[in-house]
Amino acid sequence: MTPRTIAIYGKGGIGKSFTTTNLSATFALMGKRVLQLGCDPKHDSTTSLFGGVSLPTVTEVFAEKNARNESVRISDVVFRRDISGFPQPIYGVELGGPQVGRGCGGRGIISGFDVLEKLGLFTWDLDIILMDFLGDVVCGGFATPLARSLSEEVILLTTNDRQSIFTANNICQANNYFKTVGGQSKLLGLIINRDDGSGIAEKYAAAAGINILMRLPYNPAARDKDDRFDFAVKLPDIGEKFNKLATDIIERNIKPCEAAGLDFQTFVRLFGEVNESHPTPASDDELTGNKAKNDLPETQKNGSGSSEKEKLLALVEKLPRAEQEIYCMIEVDKKSTAEAAQLKGITESQAHEILSAARARLRKLFFSI
């Protein structure tokens, strides 16, 4: 039987490993043979699953074996834990990655999958493979399950903050893109972890057309369990939620979403009004050190005295009215571009364009006399 494969994606630090580990434990308690596959260079997905033991990674083992011209075996990279009261052992693998600054994490993911596939990963006698994936890295390696349809289904994990929801939206968009080029991974829905009742993630899910699979409120007792490398599903209220989700997954009660994700402007509008103004460009002069030479308001600093300043001010009066007003506000009254724009009822970008035009016209007038 081909194992069912599910990738769980989310922003770093919001509880992916906690969620994946407790879902693995729930499947095992239900008598399912489950493998948890950690797909993060930090290689800490399975630490709680194995009671605080850090597993050797595929990356490390492959490097050591390759140096000795030896082949990697299943027993080198796949580990099991037999837990009292569990009808099935739990299996774990950590793909790992390069040391900090010494390689590409995404490349490590791709190489790790290559090793496992050669060992027959998707033909092993398993019911479910849960992949714990870092979601806030856009590198193609971390999209491997989507790009190659290695995960039958995808679950997004988020909290109620904008950044974690933004990450979930990116993964939703990525999965939709891969579907357009033949990808088969189906989006099951969204899990809201540390739910504070604010409804922000729910608002996003409704706008994007994504199922909400489970809401997990912050629970100090659950955190204590995790900190002690124990399973939070031992707590009745947590266990009940995970058991319902696991049952729905096994019995295929969840209809996959057709969500494509939200474009950036639509996404940010969920959180308030969108600033439509254009950013103010920096000039070559101000960054290359030529401002003192080229900006006329600074000519009084070149030793030419007050006569040139007076000449300049006289020329300002020859500017078109709009340029004259903006120029005087910024260069004479020393107001900021934003302040001048507000006073004139225009955008900051427009004020900057008028100022640039005034400066150019003044240079031409100044040196033509």
KELUM-321225 format. One record per residue (C-alpha): x, y, z. Coordinates in steps of 0.1 Angstrom, whole numbers. Layout:
<atoms>
atom east:X&north:Y&up:Z
...
</atoms>
This chain:
<atoms>
atom east:0&north:0&up:0
atom east:13&north:35&up:-9
atom east:16&north:57&up:22
atom east:-6&north:88&up:23
atom east:16&north:119&up:23
atom east:7&north:152&up:40
atom east:30&north:183&up:41
atom east:24&north:207&up:69
atom east:37&north:242&up:61
atom east:40&north:273&up:82
atom east:61&north:302&up:93
atom east:91&north:294&up:115
atom east:83&north:295&up:152
atom east:45&north:292&up:152
atom east:42&north:256&up:162
atom east:46&north:234&up:131
atom east:67&north:208&up:149
atom east:43&north:208&up:179
atom east:14&north:203&up:156
atom east:30&north:177&up:134
atom east:43&north:157&up:164
atom east:9&north:156&up:181
atom east:-8&north:146&up:149
atom east:18&north:118&up:144
atom east:11&north:107&up:180
atom east:-26&north:107&up:173
atom east:-23&north:86&up:142
atom east:-1&north:61&up:161
atom east:-26&north:59&up:189
atom east:-52&north:51&up:163
atom east:-31&north:21&up:152
atom east:-16&north:38&up:121
atom east:19&north:33&up:110
atom east:32&north:69&up:107
atom east:66&north:84&up:97
atom east:73&north:120&up:106
atom east:97&north:136&up:82
atom east:115&north:168&up:94
atom east:122&north:191&up:65
atom east:139&north:220&up:82
atom east:177&north:226&up:84
atom east:173&north:231&up:122
atom east:165&north:194&up:123
atom east:143&north:197&up:154
atom east:110&north:185&up:141
atom east:112&north:150&up:157
atom east:129&north:160&up:190
atom east:96&north:158&up:211
atom east:85&north:128&up:191
atom east:116&north:110&up:203
atom east:114&north:122&up:239
atom east:142&north:148&up:236
atom east:166&north:127&up:214
atom east:181&north:145&up:184
atom east:182&north:122&up:154
atom east:211&north:120&up:130
atom east:202&north:137&up:98
atom east:202&north:124&up:63
atom east:226&north:152&up:53
atom east:251&north:143&up:80
atom east:249&north:105&up:74
atom east:252&north:109&up:36
atom east:283&north:131&up:39
atom east:300&north:106&up:63
atom east:290&north:76&up:42
atom east:300&north:92&up:9
atom east:334&north:101&up:24
atom east:340&north:64&up:31
atom east:325&north:54&up:-3
atom east:297&north:35&up:15
atom east:260&north:34&up:7
atom east:233&north:48&up:30
atom east:209&north:22&up:45
atom east:174&north:26&up:59
atom east:187&north:19&up:94
atom east:212&north:48&up:91
atom east:186&north:75&up:87
atom east:152&north:61&up:98
atom east:145&north:56&up:135
atom east:117&north:42&up:156
atom east:103&north:48&up:190
atom east:82&north:24&up:209
atom east:60&north:42&up:234
atom east:41&north:26&up:263
atom east:3&north:26&up:255
atom east:8&north:31&up:218
atom east:-3&north:2&up:196
atom east:22&north:12&up:169
atom east:58&north:25&up:170
atom east:64&north:60&up:156
atom east:91&north:65&up:129
atom east:111&north:96&up:123
atom east:136&north:111&up:98
atom east:154&north:144&up:99
atom east:166&north:157&up:65
atom east:188&north:183&up:81
atom east:209&north:207&up:61
atom east:242&north:225&up:58
atom east:259&north:243&up:87
atom east:251&north:280&up:89
atom east:267&north:299&up:60
atom east:281&north:268&up:44
atom east:255&north:258&up:18
atom east:219&north:260&up:6
atom east:192&north:247&up:29
atom east:168&north:241&up:0
atom east:195&north:221&up:-19
atom east:198&north:200&up:13
atom east:161&north:192&up:12
atom east:163&north:181&up:-25
atom east:193&north:159&up:-18
atom east:177&north:144&up:12
atom east:146&north:135&up:-7
atom east:168&north:119&up:-34
atom east:185&north:97&up:-8
atom east:151&north:86&up:7
atom east:135&north:79&up:-26
atom east:164&north:57&up:-36
atom east:158&north:38&up:-3
atom east:121&north:34&up:-14
atom east:105&north:60&up:9
atom east:71&north:60&up:-9
atom east:69&north:22&up:-10
atom east:76&north:15&up:26
atom east:50&north:-3&up:48
atom east:35&north:29&up:62
atom east:0&north:44&up:64
atom east:10&north:80&up:66
atom east:40&north:102&up:61
atom east:38&north:137&up:77
atom east:63&north:162&up:63
atom east:71&north:191&up:86
atom east:81&north:219&up:63
atom east:94&north:254&up:68
atom east:71&north:277&up:49
atom east:87&north:312&up:50
atom east:116&north:303&up:26
atom east:108&north:308&up:-10
atom east:137&north:287&up:-22
atom east:126&north:259&up:-46
atom east:140&north:232&up:-24
atom east:114&north:238&up:3
atom east:86&north:236&up:-24
atom east:98&north:201&up:-34
atom east:66&north:183&up:-22
atom east:45&north:207&up:-42
atom east:67&north:209&up:-73
atom east:70&north:171&up:-76
atom east:37&north:162&up:-61
atom east:54&north:142&up:-33
atom east:27&north:153&up:-9
atom east:-8&north:142&up:-17
atom east:-22&north:168&up:6
atom east:-11&north:201&up:21
atom east:-21&north:217&up:55
atom east:-13&north:253&up:63
atom east:-5&north:264&up:98
atom east:-9&north:299&up:110
atom east:-15&north:321&up:140
atom east:-35&north:353&up:140
atom east:-6&north:376&up:131
atom east:-1&north:391&up:96
atom east:33&north:376&up:89
atom east:23&north:340&up:96
atom east:-9&north:344&up:75
atom east:12&north:361&up:47
atom east:34&north:330&up:47
atom east:4&north:307&up:45
atom east:-9&north:327&up:16
atom east:24&north:324&up:-2
atom east:23&north:286&up:1
atom east:-13&north:286&up:-11
atom east:-2&north:306&up:-42
atom east:28&north:283&up:-48
atom east:6&north:252&up:-47
atom east:-19&north:268&up:-71
atom east:10&north:276&up:-95
atom east:23&north:241&up:-94
atom east:-12&north:228&up:-101
atom east:-12&north:248&up:-134
atom east:19&north:229&up:-145
atom east:7&north:194&up:-135
atom east:11&north:194&up:-98
atom east:-13&north:171&up:-79
atom east:-10&north:183&up:-43
atom east:-44&north:192&up:-28
atom east:-49&north:219&up:-1
atom east:-68&north:205&up:28
atom east:-70&north:237&up:48
atom east:-57&north:258&up:76
atom east:-49&north:251&up:113
atom east:-50&north:282&up:136
atom east:-25&north:276&up:164
atom east:-24&north:297&up:196
atom east:-58&north:311&up:186
atom east:-65&north:342&up:206
atom east:-101&north:346&up:194
atom east:-93&north:377&up:173
atom east:-107&north:361&up:141
atom east:-79&north:375&up:119
atom east:-69&north:341&up:104
atom east:-106&north:333&up:100
atom east:-111&north:365&up:81
atom east:-82&north:356&up:58
atom east:-95&north:320&up:53
atom east:-130&north:332&up:44
atom east:-115&north:357&up:18
atom east:-92&north:331&up:3
atom east:-117&north:302&up:3
atom east:-97&north:280&up:26
atom east:-111&north:254&up:51
atom east:-104&north:259&up:88
atom east:-94&north:224&up:100
atom east:-87&north:231&up:136
atom east:-84&north:259&up:161
atom east:-59&north:254&up:189
atom east:-61&north:281&up:217
atom east:-29&north:289&up:236
atom east:-27&north:263&up:264
atom east:1&north:267&up:290
atom east:-3&north:230&up:300
atom east:2&north:220&up:263
atom east:34&north:241&up:262
atom east:47&north:225&up:293
atom east:42&north:191&up:278
atom east:61&north:201&up:247
atom east:89&north:217&up:267
atom east:93&north:183&up:285
atom east:93&north:165&up:251
atom east:59&north:150&up:259
atom east:27&north:148&up:238
atom east:1&north:175&up:244
atom east:-26&north:151&up:231
atom east:-24&north:135&up:265
atom east:-44&north:165&up:277
atom east:-81&north:157&up:270
atom east:-91&north:190&up:254
atom east:-61&north:190&up:231
atom east:-64&north:152&up:224
atom east:-100&north:156&up:214
atom east:-92&north:183&up:188
atom east:-64&north:163&up:172
atom east:-84&north:131&up:173
atom east:-112&north:147&up:153
atom east:-88&north:162&up:127
atom east:-70&north:128&up:124
atom east:-103&north:110&up:119
atom east:-115&north:135&up:93
atom east:-82&north:130&up:74
atom east:-83&north:92&up:76
atom east:-119&north:90&up:65
atom east:-114&north:117&up:39
atom east:-141&north:139&up:53
atom east:-123&north:170&up:42
atom east:-131&north:184&up:8
atom east:-99&north:199&up:-6
atom east:-99&north:237&up:-13
atom east:-96&north:253&up:-47
atom east:-81&north:284&up:-32
atom east:-55&north:302&up:-53
atom east:-44&north:326&up:-26
atom east:-48&north:364&up:-25
atom east:-28&north:389&up:-44
atom east:-8&north:413&up:-23
atom east:-31&north:443&up:-25
atom east:-62&north:422&up:-16
atom east:-42&north:405&up:12
atom east:-31&north:438&up:29
atom east:-65&north:453&up:26
atom east:-77&north:426&up:51
atom east:-57&north:444&up:77
atom east:-67&north:480&up:70
atom east:-65&north:508&up:44
atom east:-38&north:504&up:18
atom east:-13&north:532&up:12
atom east:-14&north:538&up:-26
atom east:13&north:564&up:-27
atom east:46&north:557&up:-46
atom east:78&north:555&up:-27
atom east:100&north:586&up:-28
atom east:131&north:579&up:-50
atom east:166&north:587&up:-38
atom east:187&north:608&up:-61
atom east:221&north:600&up:-75
atom east:235&north:632&up:-61
atom east:225&north:626&up:-25
atom east:240&north:591&up:-25
atom east:272&north:597&up:-45
atom east:283&north:627&up:-25
atom east:276&north:653&up:-53
atom east:248&north:670&up:-36
atom east:269&north:699&up:-23
atom east:281&north:705&up:-58
atom east:249&north:701&up:-78
atom east:221&north:713&up:-55
atom east:218&north:750&up:-58
atom east:206&north:757&up:-22
atom east:241&north:747&up:-11
atom east:259&north:772&up:-33
atom east:263&north:796&up:-4
atom east:287&north:770&up:11
atom east:312&north:772&up:-18
atom east:326&north:806&up:-8
atom east:308&north:826&up:-34
atom east:291&north:847&up:-7
atom east:257&north:862&up:-2
atom east:255&north:876&up:-37
atom east:250&north:842&up:-53
atom east:224&north:834&up:-27
atom east:206&north:866&up:-36
atom east:209&north:857&up:-72
atom east:194&north:823&up:-66
atom east:165&north:837&up:-46
atom east:158&north:861&up:-74
atom east:156&north:833&up:-99
atom east:132&north:813&up:-77
atom east:107&north:840&up:-84
atom east:109&north:831&up:-121
atom east:97&north:795&up:-114
atom east:62&north:785&up:-122
atom east:39&north:790&up:-92
atom east:37&north:754&up:-81
atom east:74&north:748&up:-83
atom east:82&north:781&up:-65
atom east:59&north:772&up:-36
atom east:72&north:736&up:-32
atom east:109&north:748&up:-36
atom east:105&north:775&up:-9
atom east:88&north:752&up:15
atom east:115&north:726&up:13
atom east:147&north:745&up:6
atom east:140&north:778&up:23
atom east:116&north:770&up:51
atom east:133&north:736&up:56
atom east:100&north:716&up:57
atom east:102&north:679&up:48
atom east:88&north:666&up:15
atom east:59&north:650&up:34
atom east:50&north:682&up:52
atom east:51&north:702&up:19
atom east:29&north:676&up:2
atom east:4&north:677&up:31
atom east:2&north:715&up:30
atom east:-4&north:715&up:-8
atom east:-28&north:686&up:-7
atom east:-7&north:664&up:-30
atom east:11&north:631&up:-26
atom east:47&north:630&up:-14
atom east:57&north:616&up:-47
atom east:42&north:645&up:-66
atom east:59&north:670&up:-43
atom east:93&north:653&up:-50
atom east:87&north:654&up:-87
atom east:78&north:692&up:-85
atom east:109&north:698&up:-64
atom east:131&north:680&up:-89
atom east:117&north:700&up:-118
atom east:123&north:732&up:-98
atom east:159&north:723&up:-92
atom east:165&north:715&up:-128
atom east:149&north:747&up:-140
atom east:170&north:767&up:-115
atom east:202&north:752&up:-126
atom east:195&north:761&up:-161
atom east:186&north:797&up:-152
atom east:215&north:801&up:-128
atom east:242&north:791&up:-153
atom east:227&north:808&up:-183
atom east:231&north:842&up:-167
</atoms>
